[in-house]
Amino acid sequence: MTKRNSNADRFHKQAIASELEEPVTEARNLAEKLGLEPYAVKYWIIDYDEMNELIAYGGFQSRYPHWRWGMQYDKQQKQGQYGGGKAFEIVNNDNPAHAFLQESNTIADQKAVITHVEAHSDFFANNEWFGLFTGGRADQAAVNAAAMLERHARAIDEYMSDPEIDRAEVEKWIDHCLSLEDNINQHQVFERRLDVDGPAEEIDEDLAEKLDELGLSEEIKGEVFDDEWLEKLEAEDESVSFPETPQKDVLAFVREHGKQYDDETGRAVEMEEWQRDILDMMRAEAYYFAAQKMTKVMNEGWAAYWESTMMTDETFAGDDEFMNYADHMAKVLASGGLNPYSLGMELWEYVENRTNRRDVLEHLLRVEGVSWRNLMDVVDFEAVLETLEPPEAIDVITPETLDDLEDVPEEWVDHEALAAARKGEIDIDRYPWKVLTYEGLARRHYSLVKRQHRGFLARVSQQEIEQIGRYLFDDARYETVEEALADVEFTAGWDRMFDIRESHNDVTFLDEFLTQEFITENNYFTYEHSQATGQFHVASDAAEDVKKKLLLQFTNFGKPTIAVYDGNYNNANELLLGHQYNGVMLDLGQARETLKRIFELWGRPVNLLTIVKEVDEHDIEVAKRRNREPEPEERGKLIRYDGTDTTVQDVPWEDVDHLAADDVDYDTKPDEWLA
């Protein structure tokens, strides 16, 4: 019975897959016409349970044994059953990419997923931050994450199966490593540490201490020990701190210099080979997934934008599928909380509209008699929009209107496809886009004339018009508005989007395009918890405040930024970490628990410097009576864990001053990675 059901399921999946062959092929063709350059994508049809399992595994079929996957699987399953959430697809960053479609989806859903995936694959292939894992975009063909993760899974499974290694110890070690998975330097090219035999030989601490006690002369030391050993000893005596500059890749630092604590001897001893090997693997995986965390808003917004362009603007969703698709998209964009799909798509549309608007205004300001001072008074923006409407020949393409394409600019038409369409080799009713080029499609879908964006052109501020007008260095002039609009670059918006897709991440994307105009039009605001009232309230709708609040959620994956400041703190080989404070306090309870895990990777006491905000109870009471917020005082703290006890002590401000941010520095664009 089981075998029969299994075969039935297999044949059913094959039937579904064959039904999707044409949408998969045509979605790729349309994506490339629109200027996308995606990796090849392999599509797989899976069931509900398999989808939940893949989501738990981060999009891959093979991961190392660990309890976290079961926890994530259970969470995903409950979200689907009780939370109303539905998983439509999952796609991973690989070359070729692998996309998994749930067999219970409708055809409209599957088409939406396929167009969405093609845009994701384009983002994976062309965004420079994804290239950091492979050493740069030129080496993107080297991406083979599935093979890497499978190797890691196999190696860790072998360690767990080794009779000489306690399986529970391996799982605990993975837990310790994962506590630092976000403490890497995600702004630099990844370099795997290949040596797993531990760091270079270090000075035996006990022997060095005994030599000091004996008070041997330099002459005698020179007779007994070689020069290299003496140089190391001298370096230890000089108490030189390392690293020379703060190291953000904490995982790499503990991998190179860390030890394990031996309960029997009560001291730090060298890690086992398997421990350093697992540290290497966890670090490599952290770097691989870093780009996805750094570009969540951009990537999901990019995929949602092009999905909508293909499914709606190019009617990839058939007439009988459109309502189903509209419901699908509404659910995706309307989900609660900070929705990366919605925010990302709105920002990409804003980039497109703003670029197109500037291009149009630059042309209008070159018309004789028009200047930045009088443009709003002498230009009829409704007439401008009518002129910018796409010609009917490319707006409505049917088998009967193909001859009309002879009258439009040559660069808009794919003449080879047009010849094939005239022979009946292309289904123009279903795929009219096939006879147009990238330039033709940009003209066909010019953003400023779309119904939802028609007010954008006239919404420009006088300040922006003046800024554009004052910096027009081109002397070209036009006699009429119509003549000026004939030279508008209709690909400008899309061209700008492709440039941004290549170079930005979420932090730089938000920093550049989260303007006051965008925030006002999309009704973004900040809210906070009042210590005076005990309730949440709207705090600000100012662009600076909204931007800072959002950027803080995306800097370092939304996690605290921690760096190594000293690996020989107190001249006792203790580890000193520093929290780069940006106005948001650490959760001190979580910080204590994390230090306990880091101790297991260092083998010696671990210290953490941070800054906290403290409010006196008396100040809170006074603030309540005066209906205002109490002013907190910032103080330096040192948290220390020695393997047994955790202590927290006040430290002078000069000890933490280097960790504090100023009013605008919230660690979003350090010079070394935006240069």
C-alpha positions in Angstrom: 0.0 0.0 0.0 2.8 2.4 0.9 4.6 1.8 -2.4 1.4 2.3 -4.4 0.8 5.6 -2.7 4.4 6.7 -3.2 4.2 6.0 -6.9 0.9 7.8 -7.1 2.4 10.8 -5.4 5.4 10.8 -7.7 3.3 10.6 -10.9 1.0 13.4 -9.5 4.0 15.6 -8.9 5.3 14.9 -12.4 1.9 15.9 -13.8 2.0 19.2 -11.9 5.6 19.8 -13.1 4.7 19.3 -16.7 1.9 21.8 -16.3 4.5 24.3 -15.2 7.0 23.7 -18.0 5.7 26.6 -20.1 5.3 29.1 -17.3 8.9 28.3 -16.2 10.3 28.8 -19.7 8.3 31.9 -20.5 9.0 33.5 -17.1 12.7 33.3 -17.8 12.2 34.7 -21.3 10.2 37.6 -20.0 12.7 38.2 -17.1 15.6 38.5 -19.6 13.6 40.8 -21.8 13.1 43.1 -18.8 16.8 43.2 -18.3 17.2 40.7 -15.5 20.2 38.3 -15.6 19.3 35.5 -13.2 21.2 32.3 -12.4 19.7 29.2 -14.0 16.9 27.9 -11.7 16.0 24.3 -11.0 12.4 24.0 -9.9 11.2 21.2 -7.6 7.6 20.3 -6.6 7.2 19.3 -2.9 4.4 18.7 -0.5 3.4 20.7 2.6 5.6 18.8 5.1 8.6 18.9 2.8 8.1 22.7 2.4 8.2 23.1 6.2 11.3 21.0 6.5 13.1 23.0 3.8 12.1 26.3 5.5 13.4 24.9 8.8 16.7 24.0 7.1 17.1 27.5 5.6 16.2 26.4 2.0 18.5 23.4 1.8 17.9 19.6 1.9 20.9 18.6 3.9 22.0 20.3 7.2 24.0 19.1 10.1 22.2 17.3 12.9 20.9 19.8 15.5 17.9 20.5 17.7 17.4 24.0 16.1 16.0 22.5 12.9 13.2 20.6 14.8 12.3 23.7 16.7 12.1 25.8 13.5 10.1 23.0 11.8 7.6 23.0 14.6 7.3 26.8 14.6 6.7 26.8 10.8 4.1 24.1 11.0 2.2 25.9 13.8 2.4 29.2 12.0 0.7 27.5 9.0 -1.9 25.8 11.1 -2.8 28.5 13.5 -1.3 31.8 12.3 -2.8 31.9 8.9 0.6 32.1 7.2 1.2 30.1 4.0 4.5 29.2 2.5 4.3 29.7 -1.3 8.0 29.0 -2.2 11.6 28.9 -1.1 14.6 29.6 -3.2 18.3 29.5 -2.3 21.3 31.4 -3.4 23.2 29.0 -5.5 24.4 28.6 -9.0 22.2 27.1 -10.3 19.6 28.3 -7.8 17.0 25.8 -6.5 13.4 26.8 -6.0 10.8 24.6 -4.3 7.1 25.0 -5.2 4.4 23.6 -3.0 2.2 21.2 -4.9 -1.0 22.5 -3.3 -0.6 26.0 -4.8 -2.9 27.0 -7.5 -1.5 27.7 -11.0 -1.8 31.4 -10.4 0.2 31.0 -7.2 2.8 28.9 -9.0 3.2 31.6 -11.7 3.6 34.3 -9.1 6.2 32.2 -7.3 8.1 31.5 -10.5 8.3 35.2 -11.5 9.2 36.0 -7.9 12.0 33.4 -8.0 13.5 34.6 -11.3 13.9 38.1 -9.8 15.5 36.6 -6.6 17.9 34.6 -8.8 18.8 37.8 -10.6 19.5 39.6 -7.3 21.7 36.6 -6.1 23.7 36.7 -9.3 24.3 40.5 -9.5 24.4 42.0 -6.0 27.9 42.6 -4.9 27.3 41.7 -1.3 26.5 38.1 -2.4 29.8 38.2 -4.2 31.7 38.6 -1.0 31.2 35.0 -0.2 32.9 33.8 -3.4 35.5 36.6 -3.6 33.7 38.9 -5.9 31.1 38.8 -8.7 33.6 37.4 -11.2 33.7 34.2 -9.2 30.0 33.9 -8.7 30.0 30.7 -10.8 31.8 29.1 -7.9 28.7 29.3 -5.7 27.9 25.7 -4.6 26.3 26.2 -1.3 24.3 23.0 -1.4 27.5 21.0 -1.7 29.2 22.9 1.1 26.3 22.5 3.5 26.1 18.8 2.6 29.8 18.4 3.3 29.3 20.1 6.7 26.3 17.9 7.5 28.3 14.8 6.7 31.4 15.8 8.7 29.4 16.8 11.8 27.4 13.5 11.5 30.7 11.6 11.5 31.9 13.5 14.6 28.6 12.6 16.3 29.0 9.0 15.4 32.6 8.7 16.5 32.7 6.5 19.6 35.5 8.6 21.0 33.5 11.8 20.8 30.4 12.5 23.0 27.5 13.3 20.7 26.0 15.7 23.3 29.4 17.5 23.5 29.3 18.1 19.7 25.8 19.5 19.9 26.7 21.8 22.8 29.8 22.9 20.9 27.6 23.9 17.9 25.4 25.9 20.3 28.4 27.8 21.5 29.5 28.6 18.0 26.0 29.7 17.0 26.0 32.2 19.8 28.5 34.2 17.7 27.0 33.5 14.2 26.2 37.2 13.7 29.5 38.4 15.0 31.5 38.3 11.8 32.8 41.0 9.5 30.1 40.7 6.8 31.5 43.8 4.9 34.7 42.0 3.9 35.4 39.1 1.5 35.1 35.7 3.2 38.3 33.7 3.7 38.0 30.2 4.9 40.5 29.1 7.6 41.9 25.9 6.2 44.2 24.9 9.0 42.4 23.0 11.7 45.4 22.0 13.9 45.1 25.0 16.2 47.1 28.2 16.4 50.9 28.5 16.3 52.7 27.2 19.4 52.3 29.5 22.4 54.5 30.0 25.4 53.8 27.5 28.2 52.4 29.9 30.9 53.5 27.7 33.8 57.1 27.5 32.5 57.3 31.2 31.9 56.0 31.9 35.4 58.6 29.5 36.9 61.4 31.2 34.9 60.4 34.5 36.4 60.5 33.1 39.9 64.0 31.6 39.4 65.3 35.0 38.2 67.6 33.5 35.6 70.0 35.9 33.9 69.6 36.7 30.1 72.9 34.9 29.5 71.7 31.6 31.0 68.4 31.9 29.2 70.3 32.3 26.0 72.2 29.1 26.6 69.1 27.0 27.3 66.4 28.4 24.9 66.5 29.4 21.2 66.0 33.0 20.0 62.5 32.4 18.7 61.3 31.1 22.1 62.9 34.1 23.9 61.3 36.6 21.5 57.9 35.1 22.3 58.6 35.3 26.0 59.7 38.9 25.6 56.5 39.7 23.8 54.5 38.1 26.6 56.4 40.2 29.2 55.7 43.4 27.3 52.0 42.7 27.7 51.2 43.7 24.1 47.5 43.6 23.6 46.1 41.9 20.5 44.5 42.5 18.1 46.1 45.8 17.2 42.7 47.1 16.1 39.3 45.9 17.2 38.3 42.8 15.3 34.7 42.4 14.4 35.0 38.8 13.2 34.8 37.4 16.7 34.3 33.8 15.3 37.6 34.0 13.5 39.4 35.4 16.6 38.2 32.6 18.9 38.9 30.0 16.2 42.5 31.2 16.0 43.3 32.0 19.6 40.6 30.3 21.7 40.9 27.2 23.9 38.6 24.9 25.8 38.3 24.8 29.6 39.4 21.5 31.1 37.4 20.8 34.3 40.0 18.2 35.6 43.0 20.5 35.5 41.0 23.7 36.0 42.8 25.5 33.1 42.5 26.2 29.4 43.8 23.5 27.0 44.0 23.3 23.3 40.8 22.6 21.4 40.3 19.3 19.8 40.6 19.1 16.0 36.9 18.5 15.6 36.1 21.6 17.6 38.1 23.9 15.4 36.8 22.2 12.4 33.2 22.9 13.5 34.1 26.5 14.3 35.3 26.8 10.7 32.1 25.3 9.3 29.8 27.5 11.4 31.8 30.5 10.4 31.6 29.7 6.7 27.8 29.2 7.0 27.5 32.5 8.8 29.2 34.3 6.0 27.2 32.5 3.3 23.8 33.5 4.9 25.1 37.0 5.8 24.3 38.6 2.4 20.7 37.3 2.6 20.3 39.0 6.0 21.9 42.2 4.8 19.6 42.6 1.8 16.3 41.2 3.0 14.3 44.4 2.2 16.0 45.1 -1.1 15.8 41.4 -2.2 12.2 40.8 -1.3 11.1 44.2 -2.6 13.0 43.5 -5.9 11.3 40.2 -6.3 7.9 41.6 -5.5 8.4 44.5 -7.9 9.3 42.3 -10.9 6.7 39.7 -10.0 4.1 42.4 -10.1 5.5 43.8 -13.4 5.3 40.4 -15.0 2.1 39.1 -13.5 0.0 42.3 -13.7 1.6 44.7 -16.2 2.5 42.0 -18.7 -0.6 39.9 -17.8 1.5 36.7 -17.1 -1.5 35.8 -14.9 -4.3 34.8 -17.3 -7.8 36.3 -17.2 -9.0 33.4 -15.2 -6.1 33.6 -12.8 -5.9 37.3 -12.1 -8.3 37.5 -9.1 -6.5 34.6 -7.5 -3.2 36.4 -8.0 -4.5 39.7 -6.7 -5.5 37.9 -3.5 -2.1 36.2 -3.3 -0.2 39.5 -3.7 -2.5 41.3 -1.2 -1.7 38.7 1.5 2.0 39.0 0.9 2.1 42.8 1.0 -0.4 43.1 3.9 1.3 40.8 6.5 1.9 42.5 9.8 5.0 44.0 11.4 7.9 45.4 9.5 7.1 43.8 6.1 10.2 43.6 3.9 8.1 42.8 0.8 5.9 45.9 1.2 8.7 48.3 2.4 11.1 47.0 -0.3 8.6 47.2 -3.1 7.5 50.7 -2.1 11.1 51.9 -2.0 12.0 50.4 -5.4 8.9 52.1 -6.9 10.1 55.3 -5.3 13.5 54.9 -6.8 12.0 54.4 -10.3 9.5 57.3 -10.0 12.1 59.7 -8.5 14.6 58.9 -11.2 12.0 59.3 -14.0 10.7 62.5 -12.4 14.2 64.1 -12.3 14.8 63.1 -15.9 11.5 64.8 -17.0 12.2 67.9 -15.0 15.7 68.3 -16.4 14.2 68.3 -19.9 11.4 70.7 -19.0 13.9 73.1 -17.4 15.7 73.3 -20.7 12.5 74.6 -22.5 12.8 78.3 -23.6 11.0 80.4 -21.1 10.9 77.8 -18.3 13.1 78.1 -15.2 13.1 76.6 -11.7 11.4 79.8 -10.5 8.3 79.5 -12.8 8.1 75.8 -13.8 5.1 75.0 -11.6 3.2 78.0 -13.0 3.9 77.7 -16.7 3.9 73.9 -17.3 0.7 71.9 -17.5 1.6 68.6 -15.8 -1.6 66.9 -17.0 -0.6 67.6 -20.6 2.9 66.4 -19.8 1.5 63.1 -18.6 -0.7 62.7 -21.7 2.4 63.2 -23.8 4.3 60.6 -21.8 1.6 57.9 -22.3 3.0 55.0 -24.3 2.0 55.0 -28.0 -1.0 52.7 -28.7 1.1 50.6 -31.0 3.1 49.2 -28.1 0.5 49.7 -25.4 -2.0 47.3 -27.1 -0.3 44.6 -29.1 -2.5 42.0 -30.9 -2.0 39.9 -34.1 -4.0 42.5 -35.9 -1.9 45.5 -34.8 1.6 44.1 -35.6 2.0 46.4 -38.6 1.6 49.4 -36.3 5.0 48.6 -34.8 6.6 49.8 -38.0 5.8 53.4 -36.9 7.6 53.3 -33.5 11.3 53.8 -32.9 13.3 50.9 -34.2 15.1 50.3 -30.9 11.8 49.4 -29.2 11.0 46.5 -31.5 12.5 43.0 -31.5 12.4 42.6 -35.3 13.4 38.9 -35.3 10.5 38.1 -32.9 8.2 40.3 -34.9 8.9 38.3 -38.1 8.2 35.1 -36.1 5.0 36.6 -34.8 3.8 37.4 -38.3 4.4 33.7 -39.3 2.2 32.6 -36.3 5.2 31.2 -34.4 4.5 33.4 -31.4 1.3 33.5 -29.4 0.9 37.3 -29.4 -2.4 37.2 -27.4 -0.6 35.6 -24.5 2.9 37.0 -24.9 2.8 40.4 -26.6 6.1 41.3 -24.9 8.0 39.0 -27.1 8.1 41.5 -30.0 9.5 44.3 -27.8 13.0 45.0 -26.6 14.1 46.2 -23.1 13.7 49.8 -24.4 10.3 49.0 -25.7 9.1 47.4 -22.5 10.4 50.4 -20.5 8.4 52.7 -22.7 5.3 50.4 -22.4 5.5 50.4 -18.6 6.8 54.0 -18.0 6.1 54.5 -14.3 5.0 58.1 -14.1 1.8 57.5 -16.2 0.6 54.5 -14.2 -2.7 55.2 -12.4 -1.2 54.8 -8.9 1.7 57.1 -9.6 0.1 59.9 -11.7 0.4 62.5 -8.9 4.1 61.9 -8.4 5.4 64.2 -11.1 3.5 67.3 -9.8 4.2 66.5 -6.2 7.8 67.8 -6.5 8.9 70.4 -4.0 10.1 73.8 -5.1 13.4 73.0 -3.3 14.0 70.0 -5.5 13.2 72.0 -8.7 15.6 74.7 -7.6 18.3 72.1 -6.9 17.9 70.5 -10.3 17.7 73.8 -12.1 20.8 75.3 -10.5 23.0 72.4 -11.5 22.0 71.9 -15.1 25.2 72.3 -17.0 24.0 71.1 -20.4 23.4 74.0 -22.7 20.9 72.1 -24.9 17.6 74.0 -25.2 14.2 73.2 -26.6 11.6 75.4 -28.3 8.6 73.5 -26.9 7.6 71.2 -24.1 6.7 68.5 -26.6 10.2 68.7 -28.2 11.8 68.4 -24.7 9.6 65.4 -23.8 10.6 63.6 -27.0 14.1 63.3 -25.6 13.1 61.8 -22.3 15.1 58.7 -21.4 12.3 56.1 -20.7 14.7 53.5 -19.4 16.2 55.9 -16.8 14.1 54.5 -13.9 14.9 50.8 -14.6 18.6 51.6 -15.4 18.9 53.3 -12.0 17.2 50.4 -10.3 19.7 47.9 -11.8 22.6 50.0 -10.7 21.3 50.1 -7.1 20.6 46.4 -7.2 24.2 45.8 -7.9 25.9 47.9 -5.2 23.6 48.5 -2.2 22.5 46.6 0.9 19.6 47.3 3.1 21.4 49.9 5.3 22.7 52.0 2.3 19.4 51.5 0.5 17.4 52.8 3.4 19.9 55.6 4.2 19.7 57.0 0.6 16.0 56.6 -0.3 14.1 56.8 3.0 13.4 60.5 2.4 10.9 62.8 4.1 8.8 62.6 0.9 8.7 58.8 1.0 8.0 58.7 4.7 5.1 61.3 4.5 3.5 59.7 1.4 3.6 56.2 2.9 2.7 57.2 6.5 5.7 55.8 8.3 6.3 56.9 11.9 8.2 55.8 15.1 6.7 54.7 18.3 8.2 54.0 21.7 7.4 52.8 25.2 6.8 55.5 27.8 8.3 54.9 31.2 6.1 57.7 32.5 2.7 56.2 31.3 3.7 52.6 30.8 2.2 52.6 27.3 3.3 52.9 23.7 2.8 56.1 21.8 3.8 57.7 18.5 7.1 59.4 18.9 7.9 61.0 15.6 7.2 61.0 11.8 10.3 63.0 11.0 12.4 61.4 8.3 15.6 61.6 10.5 13.9 59.7 13.3 12.2 57.1 11.2 15.4 56.5 9.2 17.5 56.1 12.3 14.9 53.7 13.9 14.8 51.5 10.8 18.6 51.6 10.2 19.2 50.4 13.8 17.0 47.4 13.0 19.1 46.4 10.0 22.6 47.3 11.1 24.5 44.1 11.8 21.4 42.0 11.1 19.6 44.0 13.8 21.9 42.4 16.4 24.4 44.2 18.7 27.7 45.0 17.1 30.5 43.3 19.2 34.2 43.4 18.5 37.3 41.9 20.1 39.4 44.7 21.8 42.0 42.6 23.7 42.9 38.9 23.7 45.3 39.4 26.6 43.1 41.5 28.9 44.6 42.1 32.4 47.8 40.4 31.0 46.0 37.2 31.9 44.9 35.9 28.4 41.4 37.0 29.3 39.1 38.1 26.4 37.8 41.7 26.3 34.9 42.4 24.0 33.3 45.8 23.4 29.7 46.6 22.5 29.6 49.4 19.9 26.8 51.3 21.6 24.4 53.2 19.3 21.8 54.3 21.8 20.2 50.9 22.1 21.1 49.0 25.3 22.2 45.3 25.4 19.8 42.9 27.1 22.0 42.3 30.1 20.4 39.0 30.8 21.1 37.7 27.3 24.6 39.2 27.5 25.4 37.2 30.6 24.2 33.9 29.0 26.2 34.7 25.8 29.4 35.3 27.8 29.0 31.8 29.3 29.0 30.3 25.8 31.9 32.4 24.7 33.8 31.2 27.7 33.5 27.7 26.3 35.2 28.9 23.1 37.9 30.9 24.9 38.7 28.7 27.9 39.5 31.7 30.1 37.5 34.5 31.6 35.5 36.7 29.2 34.8 40.4 29.7 32.4 42.7 27.9 32.4 46.5 28.0 29.0 48.2 27.3 27.0 51.3 28.0 23.6 51.2 29.8 20.9 53.8 30.4 19.8 54.1 34.0 16.8 56.0 35.3 16.3 56.9 38.9 12.9 55.9 40.4 12.6 59.4 41.8 13.1 60.9 38.3 10.3 58.6 36.9 7.9 59.8 39.5 8.7 63.4 38.8 8.3 62.8 35.1 4.9 61.3 35.6 3.7 64.3 37.5 5.0 66.6 34.8 3.7 64.5 31.9 7.1 64.0 30.3 9.8 61.3 29.9 12.6 61.0 32.4 16.1 61.7 31.2 18.2 58.5 31.5 21.9 58.7 32.4 24.4 56.7 30.4 27.0 54.7 32.4 29.8 52.3 31.5 29.6 48.7 32.7 31.9 45.7 32.6 30.4 42.3 32.6 32.7 39.4 33.4 32.3 35.6 33.5 35.1 33.5 34.9 33.6 30.0 34.3 31.7 30.1 37.6 30.4 33.5 38.5 29.1 36.5 36.5 29.9 40.0 37.8 28.7 43.4 36.6 30.6 46.5 37.8 30.6 50.2 37.0 33.6 51.6 35.0 34.7 55.1 34.4 33.3 56.8 31.3 36.7 57.1 29.8 36.8 53.2 29.6 33.8 53.2 27.4 33.9 56.5 25.6 35.4 54.9 22.5 32.3 52.7 22.3 29.7 55.5 22.2 28.2 56.8 19.0 27.6 60.5 18.3 24.2 61.8 17.1 24.5 60.5 13.5 26.9 57.6 13.8 24.8 54.5 14.3 27.4 52.3 12.5 25.6 52.1 9.2 28.2 53.2 6.7 31.7 52.9 7.9 34.2 54.3 5.4 36.1 51.0 4.9 33.1 49.3 3.2 31.5 52.2 1.3 34.7 53.4 -0.2 
